[in-house]
Amino acid sequence: QVQLVESGGGLVQPGGSLRLSCKFSGTFFSLYDMRWYRQAPGKQRELVAGITSEGTTNYADSVKGRFTISRDNRKNTMDLQMNSLKPDESAVYYCNSESTITRVEDWGQGTQVTVSS
C-alpha cells in the first residue's frame, strides 16, 4: 500500500518561488520512479517533472531551468523547487509514484498552487 501526501502549495506572486514536497508512505521508496503533474481548471493533467529510481531527471520544456526535482531516499520524500513562477502555472500539483517492479501507479490528493498578484 502506497500513500502519497503533498504539501507546500499556496499563493505566490508572479516571479516568486515555492517548494512542494511529497511524502511517500510504503516500502522500498528507492524502487519507485516519482513524478510531479499539474492540472489547471479546464485543462488536461500534464507532466511537470520526473525522477527515476536511479536519480535521472526529466522536465517539461516549459519549466526547464526554473524547476528542480529531487528525492531523498532516506526520508522517503520527493521535492519540487519552483522558481520564477508564472500565473498560468496556477494549478493543482499532484505527486505520482510508479513501482519499477510492478509498474503500478499511485497518486496523491494534490496541492493547490496559485500564482497571482
KETI-674282 format. One line per field, with one value per residue: residue in one letter; x, z, y of N, C-alpha, C in turn; residue number from 1; chain. Coordinates in pm, 1 decimal. Example, Ala and Ser with C-alpha at 12.3 -4.5 7.8 and 13.67 -1.06 7.14 Angstrom:
REM residues 2
rest (a:s)
n_u (1319.0:1285.0)
n_w (780.0:708.0)
n_v (-569.0:-225.0)
ca_u (1230.0:1367.0)
ca_w (780.0:714.0)
ca_v (-450.0:-106.0)
c_u (1320.0:1290.0)
c_w (780.0:787.0)
c_v (-330.0:3.0)
nr (1:2)
kette (A:A)
***
This chain:
REM residues 117
rest (q:v:q:l:v:e:s:g:g:g:l:v:q:p:g:g:s:l:r:l:s:c:k:f:s:g:t:f:f:s:l:y:d:m:r:w:y:r:q:a:p:g:k:q:r:e:l:v:a:g:i:t:s:e:g:t:t:n:y:a:d:s:v:k:g:r:f:t:i:s:r:d:n:r:k:n:t:m:d:l:q:m:n:s:l:k:p:d:e:s:a:v:y:y:c:n:s:e:s:t:i:t:r:v:e:d:w:g:q:g:t:q:v:t:v:s:s)
n_u (83.7:66.3:89.4:60.0:141.6:104.5:255.9:310.5:202.3:36.7:-29.1:141.7:331.5:367.5:675.3:775.4:871.7:817.7:824.9:745.7:653.1:651.7:540.9:612.5:453.4:509.0:678.1:1015.5:1083.2:1295.0:1280.8:1099.4:988.3:934.4:709.7:596.0:290.7:61.7:-254.4:-459.5:-764.0:-1004.8:-817.6:-602.1:-434.1:-88.7:250.7:502.1:760.1:999.4:1162.8:1375.2:1409.3:1677.9:1768.9:1772.7:1664.6:1387.1:1222.3:937.0:938.7:858.3:926.5:1192.8:1504.3:1393.2:1251.4:1327.0:1359.6:1384.8:1492.4:1482.0:1594.8:1632.2:1452.7:1218.9:1099.2:1002.3:1081.1:985.6:1128.7:1027.1:1083.9:1063.7:787.6:490.2:174.3:12.3:82.3:-59.3:-229.2:-349.6:-115.9:14.9:147.4:306.2:364.2:546.5:593.8:897.3:901.6:642.8:505.0:281.1:88.9:47.3:-132.3:-120.6:-332.1:-312.2:-195.2:-272.5:-151.3:-125.3:-60.8:-42.4:-90.1)
n_w (0.0:-99.5:-0.9:-79.8:5.8:-54.6:3.8:69.5:-117.3:-218.7:-218.2:-433.2:-558.7:-900.8:-1047.2:-812.2:-570.9:-485.0:-284.6:-326.0:-159.1:-141.5:46.9:82.4:177.4:253.1:132.8:22.9:-118.7:-274.2:-500.7:-669.4:-943.3:-956.1:-992.8:-1074.4:-1152.0:-1299.3:-1297.0:-1441.6:-1416.9:-1645.0:-1812.7:-1937.5:-1733.0:-1686.6:-1729.9:-1522.6:-1407.3:-1358.4:-1171.5:-1177.3:-1023.8:-1011.4:-1007.1:-1232.1:-1401.9:-1555.3:-1739.4:-1820.0:-2112.2:-2067.2:-1808.1:-1771.4:-1638.5:-1448.2:-1260.7:-1019.2:-954.7:-691.6:-477.9:-163.9:-50.2:202.4:362.8:237.3:59.9:-197.0:-370.7:-522.2:-640.3:-727.6:-922.6:-1032.2:-1094.8:-1293.8:-1376.5:-1533.3:-1443.7:-1231.4:-1063.7:-964.5:-813.2:-845.5:-690.2:-807.7:-812.6:-937.8:-938.9:-1006.8:-1027.4:-1037.6:-1193.0:-1109.4:-1048.4:-827.1:-677.7:-526.4:-333.7:-419.1:-431.5:-406.6:-612.7:-652.0:-856.4:-841.9:-840.9)
n_v (-118.3:209.2:541.1:879.5:1205.3:1537.1:1857.9:2209.3:2380.8:2690.3:3045.6:3258.4:3532.4:3641.8:3546.0:3460.1:3200.7:2858.1:2564.3:2239.2:1938.7:1583.8:1324.6:990.0:701.3:377.1:85.6:35.3:277.1:363.4:211.7:318.8:514.1:859.9:1135.0:1467.0:1608.2:1843.0:2009.5:2236.1:2429.6:2314.1:2208.1:1945.7:1702.7:1743.0:1637.2:1754.4:1721.1:1459.0:1196.8:928.8:600.7:572.5:824.6:984.0:1270.7:1444.3:1702.3:1904.3:2103.7:2363.4:2426.4:2391.5:2481.7:2642.0:2494.2:2241.5:1905.3:1669.2:1399.0:1224.4:944.5:847.4:975.2:924.3:1107.6:1340.2:1632.2:1945.3:2217.6:2529.8:2802.5:3146.5:3166.1:3160.0:3315.2:3143.8:2900.0:2830.5:2581.8:2257.0:2059.1:1740.5:1451.4:1162.0:813.9:534.8:197.4:35.7:-230.3:-353.2:-173.9:-44.4:243.1:520.9:794.3:1116.9:1340.7:1596.5:1938.7:2278.4:2532.0:2870.8:3135.2:3461.7:3815.8)
ca_u (0.0:140.5:17.3:137.7:83.9:173.5:248.6:391.0:131.8:-11.4:-37.3:270.1:327.1:444.9:819.2:812.5:914.6:754.5:884.4:648.8:709.6:565.7:581.3:577.0:436.7:509.2:809.7:1105.7:1070.8:1406.2:1248.7:990.4:1002.2:845.4:679.8:500.9:198.9:-26.4:-377.6:-529.5:-906.5:-1038.0:-705.3:-559.9:-321.2:35.5:371.7:589.3:896.6:1009.4:1293.4:1369.2:1463.3:1823.3:1801.5:1768.2:1555.0:1338.2:1135.0:862.9:1016.1:813.0:978.8:1337.8:1582.1:1325.0:1207.7:1422.6:1303.1:1484.6:1436.7:1564.6:1554.0:1635.8:1333.5:1102.6:1035.8:1038.5:1052.7:988.7:1159.3:973.1:1126.8:1014.0:655.3:406.4:31.6:-50.5:123.7:-155.4:-287.6:-329.6:3.3:-2.5:259.7:278.1:469.3:532.9:687.3:979.5:885.3:507.6:452.6:159.5:100.0:-36.8:-143.5:-158.9:-455.7:-282.5:-181.1:-304.6:-55.8:-187.1:36.9:-124.5:-55.1)
ca_w (0.0:-110.3:19.9:-116.0:61.8:-99.0:86.9:21.8:-208.0:-162.5:-303.5:-453.9:-662.7:-1022.2:-1026.6:-683.0:-560.3:-390.8:-280.3:-297.3:-108.0:-145.8:142.7:38.8:284.3:194.9:141.9:-93.0:-193.8:-369.3:-620.6:-738.8:-1020.5:-898.4:-1086.4:-1043.5:-1256.2:-1260.6:-1373.9:-1426.6:-1449.1:-1786.1:-1891.1:-1906.5:-1642.7:-1762.5:-1657.6:-1496.3:-1387.4:-1307.6:-1126.9:-1173.2:-904.1:-1016.0:-992.5:-1358.1:-1401.3:-1681.4:-1717.4:-1931.0:-2170.9:-2014.4:-1673.4:-1768.5:-1593.2:-1338.0:-1161.9:-988.2:-882.3:-614.5:-389.2:-52.0:-25.3:346.6:422.6:154.7:11.9:-325.8:-368.9:-646.2:-620.5:-840.3:-923.1:-1140.8:-1127.5:-1382.6:-1345.3:-1599.6:-1376.5:-1125.5:-1089.1:-859.1:-841.0:-795.0:-678.4:-869.2:-797.2:-1021.3:-899.3:-1115.8:-1026.8:-1080.4:-1279.0:-1051.9:-1018.2:-723.6:-684.1:-408.9:-344.8:-484.8:-354.6:-493.3:-631.5:-717.4:-886.4:-867.1:-766.8)
ca_v (0.0:334.7:666.2:997.6:1326.5:1658.0:1977.4:2321.1:2469.7:2815.0:3163.5:3323.9:3635.1:3609.9:3560.1:3404.8:3061.3:2766.3:2430.6:2134.1:1815.2:1466.1:1222.6:854.5:603.4:244.5:24.3:37.5:403.0:375.7:135.1:386.4:636.3:960.1:1243.8:1573.5:1650.2:1953.0:2021.9:2363.3:2415.5:2303.8:2157.0:1809.6:1688.1:1737.9:1603.1:1867.8:1672.8:1323.2:1149.8:783.1:536.8:588.5:965.9:1057.0:1366.4:1499.3:1816.9:1963.1:2213.7:2492.1:2452.5:2368.8:2595.0:2711.8:2395.4:2136.0:1791.9:1595.8:1297.9:1182.7:806.0:818.8:1034.8:887.7:1229.3:1398.9:1774.9:2021.7:2359.3:2604.7:2941.2:3231.4:3114.3:3240.3:3299.5:3029.9:2776.9:2803.2:2451.2:2158.1:1980.5:1604.8:1359.6:1030.8:713.3:415.0:92.6:-17.6:-376.2:-391.8:-66.7:12.0:384.3:579.1:939.5:1192.0:1417.5:1722.3:2062.5:2391.8:2640.9:2986.3:3240.1:3579.7:3935.9)
c_u (87.9:45.5:110.9:66.5:168.0:157.4:330.4:323.4:87.0:-18.8:99.3:255.5:403.7:592.9:868.0:846.3:829.0:830.0:776.6:721.1:605.4:621.9:525.6:567.0:419.8:648.3:885.9:1087.7:1176.3:1380.1:1136.1:1041.8:897.3:827.9:590.8:420.5:124.5:-147.5:-445.1:-676.5:-930.2:-927.9:-673.2:-444.0:-194.2:153.8:459.5:734.9:892.6:1151.3:1284.2:1425.5:1615.4:1865.8:1805.8:1645.1:1512.5:1234.7:1055.0:943.3:982.5:872.9:1129.6:1410.5:1519.7:1284.2:1318.2:1353.6:1414.9:1414.4:1536.6:1518.1:1562.8:1508.4:1205.5:1026.2:1086.4:997.0:1051.9:1011.3:1116.5:1010.4:1066.0:876.4:573.2:258.2:-32.1:-2.5:39.7:-229.4:-284.0:-212.6:-9.2:129.7:216.6:396.0:441.2:638.4:765.4:966.1:750.4:447.0:317.3:185.7:5.1:-29.1:-172.3:-286.7:-435.5:-269.6:-197.0:-190.2:-126.2:-82.3:-40.5:-74.1:-176.7)
c_w (0.0:-82.9:-10.0:-63.0:19.3:2.3:20.7:-75.8:-139.4:-267.3:-312.2:-566.0:-786.6:-1001.2:-896.0:-688.8:-459.3:-395.0:-237.8:-246.5:-115.7:-49.6:99.3:161.2:220.7:209.8:10.8:-180.7:-302.6:-499.1:-702.9:-822.2:-967.2:-995.6:-1019.8:-1169.1:-1206.9:-1352.1:-1340.0:-1465.4:-1599.2:-1874.0:-1850.3:-1807.9:-1726.6:-1672.0:-1643.2:-1488.3:-1332.5:-1262.6:-1111.4:-1041.5:-897.4:-1012.0:-1121.7:-1361.8:-1544.1:-1649.0:-1842.4:-1982.5:-2105.7:-1878.4:-1663.4:-1730.1:-1478.1:-1226.4:-1141.2:-905.6:-810.9:-528.3:-278.9:-11.9:122.9:413.2:348.6:107.1:-127.2:-321.7:-510.1:-609.6:-745.7:-826.9:-1042.1:-1188.4:-1207.6:-1349.4:-1411.0:-1545.3:-1251.8:-1159.1:-960.1:-901.3:-769.1:-793.0:-733.9:-844.6:-889.5:-978.9:-1021.2:-1126.8:-1088.0:-1181.0:-1231.8:-1015.5:-906.3:-731.2:-546.3:-435.3:-411.9:-388.7:-450.2:-494.7:-708.6:-733.3:-929.4:-785.2:-692.6)
c_v (124.2:449.4:781.3:1120.5:1445.9:1769.7:2087.8:2414.2:2596.7:2923.5:3229.8:3426.0:3589.4:3640.1:3501.0:3256.4:2986.0:2634.4:2332.2:2010.9:1704.7:1362.6:1087.9:765.4:466.7:188.8:39.3:160.4:412.4:299.4:196.5:502.6:733.8:1076.3:1347.1:1603.0:1774.4:1955.3:2153.2:2342.6:2412.8:2249.4:2014.5:1811.4:1673.4:1705.9:1726.6:1823.0:1531.6:1292.7:998.4:730.2:552.3:735.1:1046.2:1147.1:1404.0:1606.4:1849.9:2081.9:2346.9:2525.7:2434.3:2496.5:2670.9:2616.1:2291.4:2027.9:1718.5:1491.8:1267.1:1043.4:766.8:867.3:996.9:1010.3:1267.7:1545.1:1832.5:2167.6:2434.5:2751.8:3015.3:3185.8:3214.2:3217.6:3177.5:2896.5:2748.8:2674.0:2370.5:2071.4:1845.4:1528.5:1224.1:938.3:595.8:314.3:43.7:-169.6:-414.4:-295.6:-15.5:157.7:423.7:730.6:997.5:1269.8:1552.1:1838.3:2179.9:2492.6:2751.5:3095.1:3363.6:3696.1:3990.4)
nr (1:2:3:4:5:6:7:8:9:10:11:12:13:14:15:16:17:18:19:20:21:22:23:24:25:26:27:28:29:30:31:32:33:34:35:36:37:38:39:40:41:42:43:44:45:46:47:48:49:50:51:52:53:54:55:56:57:58:59:60:61:62:63:64:65:66:67:68:69:70:71:72:73:74:75:76:77:78:79:80:81:82:83:84:85:86:87:88:89:90:91:92:93:94:95:96:97:98:99:100:101:102:103:104:105:106:107:108:109:110:111:112:113:114:115:116:117)
kette (A:A:A:A:A:A:A:A:A:A:A:A:A:A:A:A:A:A:A:A:A:A:A:A:A:A:A:A:A:A:A:A:A:A:A:A:A:A:A:A:A:A:A:A:A:A:A:A:A:A:A:A:A:A:A:A:A:A:A:A:A:A:A:A:A:A:A:A:A:A:A:A:A:A:A:A:A:A:A:A:A:A:A:A:A:A:A:A:A:A:A:A:A:A:A:A:A:A:A:A:A:A:A:A:A:A:A:A:A:A:A:A:A:A:A:A:A)
***
